[in-house]
Amino acid sequence: MAGERKPLDFGSLDDFDTPKRSKIEAEVFAPLDTKKAVDQASAFPSRERPDDAQINIKAPAAVLHRFRSMAKKERYTLGAFLEILMEAYDEK
């Protein structure tokens, strides 16, 4: 068995050479400042309204459930219902 070993043919490995740099590769590996400029010029506008924000309210589960169910019953979003409650509080 020791006599049956054959040396590797390294010439047949030429198929695995790295390809020359393509145009797509040049775009992918473009300088960072170029990428940022392109991103700013071609970015899609956000689908969210810019004046929207989010808060996290910690309260007893019963209070939160009551708030959600009241808003759902009147068919308001939680934010719209919160605004209605704040307006009512300001009118006092």
Sequence and secondary structure as in RCSB ss.txt:
>XXXX:A:sequence
MAGERKPLDFGSLDDFDTPKRSKIEAEVFAPLDTKKAVDQASAFPSRERPDDAQINIKAPAAVLHRFRSMAKKER
YTLGAFLEILMEAYDEK
>XXXX:A:secstr
 GGG     GGGGGGGS     HHHHHHT  HHHHHHHHHHH    SS TT         HHHHHHHHHHHHHTT
  HHHHHHHHHHHHHT 
